[in-house]
Amino acid sequence: MTSLLSNLGSIIAFLGILVGLIAGVTRLTGSYYLAGYGLQSLLLAGMGLLLVGCFLKLEALTRD
């Protein structure tokens, strides 16, 4: 179970970093929207995913 939490946390955190990076690079190009979504919303979603990934990793560490 702990390895599942750890792996899931890593995957979700990586997705959060990826979403945040895409939102940041797109904003640097001068756009405010990407595929109809506001870039601030995408950045916030990326931060949320990163936070959930960190919580899952923390839970896996405390179960050891």
Buried (B, 14 or more C-beta within 10 A) or exposed (E): EEEEBBEBBBEBBEBBBEBBEBBEEBBEEEEEEBEEEEBEEBBBBBBBBBEBBBBBBEBBEEEE
